[in-house]
Amino acid sequence: MSLDYGAVLTEDETLGQQPVVDRFSDRARALFYARLSFLAIGLGVLAVPSWSNYLGAMSQSAFWVYFGAIGYSVTNYLLLDHPRWGRPLTFLTLNLDLLALTAMVLASGGLESPIMAAQVLFTIFFTMLFPRFFTVVPPLLMLPAVARLDLVLSGPGLNDGQIFLLIWYAAVNAIAVYVIVYLHRVEVMHTKQLKVLSENREESLIAEERLRLAREIHDGLGGEISTLIIQSEYLWHLAKDEQLKQEIADLKSQAEDAIDELRRSLTVMRRDFDLHKSIDDYCLRFHQRSKVEYDLRILGRIRRLPSEMQLAIFRIVQESLTNVHKHAEATKTSVLLKYESDLITLTIADDGVGFDVNQPKHGHYGMTNLRERAKKFRGTVDFQSAPSQGTTIHVTLVVPLEGSHVQITPVHAEIAV
């Protein structure tokens, strides 16, 4: 028997794209409360004639704008959490706010209007809710739009004071956008770090509990089975009847199988389960008990698999070889484990008596068990057999892809029996 390893492919666990806590709903609600404050001030403007005259809000259209703002603000608030319309509607209503603000600015002095300062607030709102470059364009475009309309309405050019105000507002907008985007990125980074720390702590607690259970099982059940093996050996030496000695030997063999299975389960719990060594050890024990020659090959660029998947592959090999021992009457069997790009293929073949795959024996669930194990990893199992023609089991499993970085380390090993 030869065991061949191709290049070993290991996966380093790296920080992938972690979902960031969504702050949109909270910030959109804060926008709604800000709008309520603006609407309260607007109500005062409409109620006080001198304020209305100062801000140029004496026309009937000002009332329509005001009540329209109330309508779309409430609608936006009610649909904030809608999965499809919440964000687009918020973006649309913010643009409507800008149009209303531009009209009020032009009616009350253009760049020199005291209301112009609210434009910086809306730049902040846009940046906080939609921290992308193209989404902050509307509030930034308001500055040149107001300046251009000032030229159309007031005269041939901007005076020094208006030029200063234009530069001043542009600088304040740039600072606001930079600070908010910077803080947003810091928040995203901190959120990712907190998520990773939380996951690491959870994994640490789970690992600690696994180790505790492993120790308890090893010291408790493991000790009892070891005692059973020792007592079986003692009874075997005392027994005189050959048939009784054989029964005791079988009992000891079963106890040794149980302790092997226990140790294997404990290695899985400790997350240091070695799939290839376990398969090699089991094939050797299978050969020693059944006297069936075997050939084990492991090919491809070996990928580090999740513990659960390693155990599933081992169980498939274990159950298949058990069936060969019990039913196949074979003289040779082969096990081929092959690593491909995103698949694991396992082929187990024997030269035994075979069976009719279309007529499985009643009460035998080996085929069903293998399919159920493979199904957990989106896998398939194909049985090829016929009477007197041996049996071939071909298993295909899909390797879970979790965004892990892959590093290739060339390794070659060969074990001959």
C-alpha positions as CSV (number, residue, x, y, z in Angstrom):
1,M,0.0,0.0,0.0
2,S,1.3,3.5,-0.8
3,L,0.0,6.8,0.6
4,D,0.8,9.7,-1.7
5,Y,0.4,13.3,-0.8
6,G,0.4,16.0,-3.4
7,A,1.1,19.7,-2.6
8,V,-0.6,20.6,0.7
9,L,-2.9,23.6,0.4
10,T,-3.6,25.3,3.8
11,E,-6.2,28.0,4.5
12,D,-5.3,31.0,6.7
13,E,-8.2,32.5,8.5
14,T,-8.3,36.2,7.7
15,L,-10.7,39.0,8.3
16,G,-13.2,39.0,5.4
17,Q,-15.9,41.5,4.6
18,Q,-17.8,41.6,7.9
19,P,-21.3,43.1,7.9
20,V,-21.2,46.5,9.5
21,V,-23.9,47.6,11.9
22,D,-26.5,49.5,9.9
23,R,-27.0,53.0,11.4
24,F,-29.3,54.2,8.6
25,S,-32.6,53.9,10.5
26,D,-31.3,55.7,13.6
27,R,-29.8,58.5,11.5
28,A,-32.9,58.9,9.4
29,R,-35.0,59.2,12.5
30,A,-32.6,61.9,13.7
31,L,-33.2,63.7,10.3
32,F,-37.0,63.5,10.9
33,Y,-36.6,65.2,14.3
34,A,-34.4,67.9,12.7
35,R,-37.1,68.4,10.1
36,L,-39.6,68.9,12.9
37,S,-37.4,71.6,14.3
38,F,-37.2,73.3,10.9
39,L,-40.9,73.0,10.5
40,A,-41.5,74.6,13.9
41,I,-39.3,77.5,12.9
42,G,-41.2,77.7,9.5
43,L,-44.5,77.8,11.3
44,G,-43.2,80.8,13.3
45,V,-42.1,82.5,10.0
46,L,-45.5,82.0,8.5
47,A,-47.3,83.2,11.7
48,V,-45.2,86.4,12.2
49,P,-45.7,88.9,9.2
50,S,-42.4,90.7,9.8
51,W,-40.5,87.4,9.6
52,S,-42.3,86.4,6.5
53,N,-41.6,89.7,4.9
54,Y,-37.9,89.5,5.9
55,L,-37.5,86.0,4.4
56,G,-39.7,86.7,1.3
57,A,-42.3,84.1,2.4
58,M,-45.4,86.3,1.9
59,S,-46.7,84.4,-1.2
60,Q,-49.3,81.6,-1.1
61,S,-46.7,79.2,-2.5
62,A,-44.8,79.4,0.8
63,F,-47.8,77.8,2.5
64,W,-47.9,75.0,-0.1
65,V,-44.2,74.4,0.3
66,Y,-44.6,74.2,4.1
67,F,-47.5,71.8,4.1
68,G,-45.9,69.7,1.4
69,A,-42.8,69.4,3.5
70,I,-44.9,68.2,6.4
71,G,-46.5,65.6,4.1
72,Y,-43.3,64.1,2.7
73,S,-41.5,64.2,6.0
74,V,-44.3,62.1,7.7
75,T,-44.4,59.7,4.8
76,N,-40.6,59.3,4.9
77,Y,-40.8,58.6,8.6
78,L,-43.5,55.9,8.2
79,L,-41.5,54.1,5.5
80,L,-38.0,54.4,7.0
81,D,-37.7,50.7,7.6
82,H,-39.2,49.6,4.4
83,P,-36.6,47.2,2.7
84,R,-37.1,48.6,-0.8
85,W,-38.4,52.2,-0.4
86,G,-36.9,53.4,2.8
87,R,-33.5,54.7,1.5
88,P,-34.6,55.9,-1.9
89,L,-37.5,57.9,-0.4
90,T,-35.2,59.4,2.2
91,F,-32.7,60.5,-0.5
92,L,-35.6,61.9,-2.6
93,T,-37.0,63.9,0.4
94,L,-33.6,65.3,1.2
95,N,-33.4,66.7,-2.4
96,L,-36.9,68.2,-1.9
97,D,-35.6,69.9,1.2
98,L,-32.7,71.3,-0.8
99,L,-35.1,72.7,-3.4
100,A,-37.2,74.4,-0.7
101,L,-34.0,75.7,1.0
102,T,-32.7,77.1,-2.3
103,A,-36.0,78.9,-2.9
104,M,-35.9,80.4,0.6
105,V,-32.3,81.4,0.2
106,L,-32.9,83.2,-3.1
107,A,-36.0,85.0,-1.6
108,S,-34.0,86.2,1.4
109,G,-30.7,87.5,-0.1
110,G,-29.0,84.7,-1.9
111,L,-25.4,84.0,-0.7
112,E,-25.9,86.7,2.0
113,S,-29.1,85.1,3.4
114,P,-28.9,84.0,7.0
115,I,-30.7,80.8,5.9
116,M,-27.7,79.9,3.8
117,A,-26.0,78.4,6.9
118,A,-28.6,75.6,6.8
119,Q,-27.0,74.3,3.6
120,V,-24.0,73.0,5.6
121,L,-26.5,71.1,7.8
122,F,-28.0,69.4,4.8
123,T,-24.5,68.5,3.6
124,I,-24.0,66.8,6.9
125,F,-27.3,65.0,6.6
126,F,-26.5,63.7,3.2
127,T,-23.0,62.5,4.2
128,M,-24.2,60.8,7.4
129,L,-27.1,59.0,5.7
130,F,-25.3,58.2,2.4
131,P,-21.5,58.2,2.8
132,R,-20.7,57.9,-0.8
133,F,-19.2,60.5,-3.2
134,F,-22.1,60.8,-5.7
135,T,-24.7,61.0,-2.9
136,V,-23.3,64.2,-1.5
137,V,-23.2,65.9,-4.8
138,P,-26.7,67.5,-4.5
139,P,-26.0,69.7,-1.4
140,L,-22.6,70.6,-2.8
141,L,-24.2,71.7,-6.1
142,M,-26.4,74.0,-4.2
143,L,-23.5,76.5,-3.7
144,P,-22.8,77.1,-7.4
145,A,-26.5,77.0,-8.2
146,V,-27.3,79.8,-5.7
147,A,-24.3,81.8,-6.9
148,R,-25.4,81.5,-10.5
149,L,-29.0,82.4,-9.7
150,D,-27.7,85.4,-7.7
151,L,-25.9,86.6,-10.8
152,V,-29.1,86.2,-12.8
153,L,-31.3,88.0,-10.2
154,S,-29.0,90.6,-8.7
155,G,-26.5,91.8,-11.3
156,P,-23.6,91.1,-13.6
157,G,-21.2,89.8,-11.0
158,L,-20.6,88.8,-7.4
159,N,-19.2,91.4,-5.0
160,D,-16.2,90.6,-2.7
161,G,-18.5,89.7,0.2
162,Q,-20.4,87.2,-1.9
163,I,-17.2,85.7,-3.3
164,F,-15.9,85.3,0.3
165,L,-19.2,83.7,1.4
166,L,-19.0,81.3,-1.5
167,I,-15.5,80.3,-0.6
168,W,-16.3,80.1,3.1
169,Y,-19.3,77.8,2.6
170,A,-17.4,75.6,0.2
171,A,-14.6,75.2,2.7
172,V,-17.0,74.5,5.6
173,N,-18.8,71.9,3.4
174,A,-15.5,70.2,2.5
175,I,-14.4,70.1,6.2
176,A,-17.8,68.6,7.2
177,V,-17.7,65.9,4.5
178,Y,-14.1,65.0,5.4
179,V,-14.8,64.7,9.1
180,I,-18.0,62.7,8.7
181,V,-16.5,60.3,6.1
182,Y,-13.4,59.9,8.3
183,L,-15.5,59.1,11.4
184,H,-17.7,56.8,9.4
185,R,-14.6,54.8,8.3
186,V,-13.4,54.7,11.9
187,E,-16.8,53.4,13.0
188,V,-16.8,50.7,10.3
189,M,-13.3,49.6,11.3
190,H,-14.2,49.5,15.0
191,T,-17.4,47.6,14.3
192,K,-15.4,45.0,12.4
193,Q,-12.9,44.7,15.2
194,L,-15.6,44.4,17.8
195,K,-17.3,41.7,15.7
196,V,-14.1,39.8,15.3
197,L,-13.3,40.1,19.0
198,S,-16.9,38.9,19.8
199,E,-16.6,35.9,17.5
200,N,-13.1,35.1,18.8
201,R,-14.4,35.2,22.4
202,E,-17.4,33.0,21.5
203,E,-15.1,30.5,19.8
204,S,-12.8,30.6,22.8
205,L,-15.7,29.8,25.1
206,I,-16.9,27.0,22.9
207,A,-13.4,25.6,22.6
208,E,-13.0,25.8,26.4
209,E,-16.2,23.9,26.9
210,R,-15.2,21.3,24.3
211,L,-11.9,20.8,26.2
212,R,-13.7,20.4,29.5
213,L,-16.1,17.8,28.1
214,A,-13.2,16.0,26.4
215,R,-11.4,15.8,29.7
216,E,-14.5,14.5,31.5
217,I,-15.2,11.9,28.9
218,H,-11.5,10.8,28.8
219,D,-11.2,10.5,32.5
220,G,-14.6,9.0,33.0
221,L,-15.8,6.8,30.1
222,G,-12.3,6.4,28.8
223,G,-11.1,5.0,32.2
224,E,-14.0,2.6,32.4
225,I,-13.3,1.2,28.9
226,S,-9.6,0.9,29.7
227,T,-10.5,-1.1,32.8
228,L,-12.7,-3.4,30.7
229,I,-9.8,-4.1,28.4
230,I,-7.5,-4.9,31.3
231,Q,-10.1,-7.2,32.9
232,S,-10.7,-8.9,29.5
233,E,-7.0,-9.7,29.3
234,Y,-7.0,-11.0,32.9
235,L,-10.0,-13.3,32.2
236,W,-8.4,-14.5,28.9
237,H,-5.4,-15.7,30.8
238,L,-7.6,-17.4,33.4
239,A,-9.9,-19.1,30.9
240,K,-9.1,-22.7,29.9
241,D,-11.9,-23.4,27.4
242,E,-10.8,-22.3,23.8
243,Q,-14.3,-21.2,22.9
244,L,-14.6,-19.0,26.0
245,K,-11.1,-17.5,25.3
246,Q,-12.3,-16.6,21.8
247,E,-15.4,-14.9,23.2
248,I,-13.2,-13.0,25.7
249,A,-10.9,-12.0,22.8
250,D,-13.8,-10.7,20.8
251,L,-15.0,-8.8,23.9
252,K,-11.6,-7.2,24.2
253,S,-11.5,-6.4,20.5
254,Q,-14.8,-4.6,20.8
255,A,-13.6,-2.7,23.8
256,E,-10.5,-1.7,21.9
257,D,-12.7,-0.5,19.0
258,A,-14.7,1.5,21.5
259,I,-11.6,3.2,23.0
260,D,-10.4,4.0,19.5
261,E,-13.7,5.5,18.6
262,L,-13.7,7.5,21.9
263,R,-10.2,8.8,21.2
264,R,-11.3,9.8,17.7
265,S,-14.3,11.7,19.0
266,L,-12.1,13.5,21.5
267,T,-9.7,14.6,18.8
268,V,-12.7,16.1,16.9
269,M,-13.8,17.9,20.1
270,R,-10.3,19.3,20.6
271,R,-10.2,20.3,16.9
272,D,-7.0,18.5,16.3
273,F,-8.5,15.7,14.2
274,D,-6.1,14.5,11.5
275,L,-8.2,13.1,8.7
276,H,-5.4,11.5,6.7
277,K,-3.8,9.8,9.7
278,S,-7.1,8.6,10.9
279,I,-8.0,7.1,7.5
280,D,-4.6,5.4,7.3
281,D,-4.8,4.0,10.8
282,Y,-8.3,2.7,10.1
283,C,-7.3,1.1,6.8
284,L,-4.5,-0.7,8.6
285,R,-6.8,-2.0,11.3
286,F,-9.3,-3.1,8.6
287,H,-6.5,-5.0,6.9
288,Q,-5.4,-6.7,10.1
289,R,-8.9,-7.9,10.9
290,S,-10.3,-8.8,7.4
291,K,-7.0,-9.8,5.8
292,V,-8.2,-7.8,2.7
293,E,-5.4,-6.0,0.9
294,Y,-5.9,-2.3,0.5
295,D,-4.5,0.7,-1.4
296,L,-4.9,4.2,0.0
297,R,-4.1,7.2,-2.1
298,I,-4.6,10.9,-1.3
299,L,-4.1,13.2,-4.3
300,G,-4.4,16.9,-5.2
301,R,-3.6,20.1,-3.3
302,I,-4.8,19.2,0.2
303,R,-7.1,21.8,1.7
304,R,-7.7,22.2,5.5
305,L,-11.3,21.2,6.0
306,P,-13.7,22.0,8.8
307,S,-13.6,19.4,11.6
308,E,-17.2,18.3,10.9
309,M,-16.4,17.7,7.2
310,Q,-13.2,15.7,8.1
311,L,-15.3,13.5,10.4
312,A,-17.9,13.0,7.7
313,I,-15.3,11.9,5.2
314,F,-13.8,9.5,7.8
315,R,-17.3,8.1,8.7
316,I,-17.9,7.4,5.0
317,V,-14.6,5.5,4.7
318,Q,-15.3,3.7,7.9
319,E,-18.8,2.6,7.0
320,S,-17.8,1.6,3.5
321,L,-14.9,-0.6,4.7
322,T,-17.1,-2.1,7.4
323,N,-19.5,-3.1,4.6
324,V,-16.6,-4.6,2.6
325,H,-15.6,-6.6,5.6
326,K,-19.1,-7.9,6.4
327,H,-20.6,-8.4,3.0
328,A,-18.2,-8.1,0.1
329,E,-16.0,-11.2,0.5
330,A,-13.3,-9.2,-1.2
331,T,-9.6,-9.8,-1.5
332,K,-8.6,-6.2,-2.5
333,T,-10.0,-2.8,-1.9
334,S,-8.8,0.7,-2.7
335,V,-9.5,4.1,-1.2
336,L,-8.9,7.3,-3.3
337,L,-9.3,10.7,-1.7
338,K,-8.8,13.5,-4.2
339,Y,-8.8,17.3,-3.6
340,E,-10.0,19.4,-6.5
341,S,-10.6,23.1,-6.8
342,D,-13.8,23.3,-4.6
343,L,-14.6,19.6,-4.4
344,I,-13.6,16.6,-2.5
345,T,-14.0,13.2,-4.3
346,L,-13.8,9.9,-2.5
347,T,-13.8,6.6,-4.4
348,I,-13.9,3.3,-2.5
349,A,-13.8,0.1,-4.7
350,D,-13.5,-3.6,-4.0
351,D,-13.4,-6.8,-6.0
352,G,-16.1,-8.6,-3.9
353,V,-19.3,-10.3,-4.8
354,G,-21.1,-7.1,-5.5
355,F,-24.9,-6.6,-5.3
356,D,-27.8,-5.3,-7.3
357,V,-28.0,-1.5,-6.5
358,N,-31.6,-1.4,-7.6
359,Q,-32.6,-4.0,-5.0
360,P,-31.0,-3.1,-1.6
361,K,-31.5,-5.6,1.2
362,H,-34.4,-4.8,3.6
363,G,-33.1,-3.6,6.9
364,H,-29.8,-2.5,5.5
365,Y,-29.3,1.3,5.6
366,G,-25.7,1.7,4.6
367,M,-26.5,3.4,1.3
368,T,-28.9,5.7,2.9
369,N,-26.5,6.6,5.7
370,L,-23.8,7.5,3.2
371,R,-26.1,9.7,1.2
372,E,-27.3,11.5,4.3
373,R,-23.7,12.2,5.4
374,A,-22.8,13.6,1.9
375,K,-26.0,15.6,1.7
376,K,-24.9,17.8,4.7
377,F,-22.1,19.1,2.4
378,R,-24.1,19.4,-0.8
379,G,-22.6,16.1,-1.8
380,T,-23.7,13.1,-3.9
381,V,-23.0,9.4,-3.6
382,D,-23.0,7.1,-6.6
383,F,-23.0,3.3,-6.2
384,Q,-21.8,1.1,-9.1
385,S,-22.1,-2.6,-8.5
386,A,-23.5,-5.8,-9.9
387,P,-23.4,-9.4,-8.7
388,S,-19.9,-10.9,-9.0
389,Q,-18.5,-7.6,-10.3
390,G,-17.4,-5.9,-7.1
391,T,-18.6,-2.5,-5.8
392,T,-17.4,1.1,-6.4
393,I,-18.7,4.0,-4.3
394,H,-18.0,7.4,-5.7
395,V,-18.6,10.3,-3.3
396,T,-18.4,14.0,-4.2
397,L,-18.5,16.7,-1.5
398,V,-18.5,20.5,-1.9
399,V,-15.8,22.3,0.2
400,P,-17.3,25.2,2.2
401,L,-16.0,28.6,0.9
402,E,-15.7,31.1,3.7
403,G,-13.4,33.7,2.1
404,S,-10.3,32.2,3.6
405,H,-6.9,33.0,2.1
406,V,-5.1,30.0,0.6
407,Q,-1.4,29.3,0.9
408,I,0.2,26.4,-1.0
409,T,3.0,24.5,0.7
410,P,4.6,21.7,-1.3
411,V,4.7,18.5,0.7
412,H,5.4,14.9,-0.4
413,A,5.0,11.8,1.8
414,E,4.8,8.1,1.0
415,I,4.0,5.3,3.3
416,A,4.5,1.7,2.1
417,V,3.0,-1.4,3.6
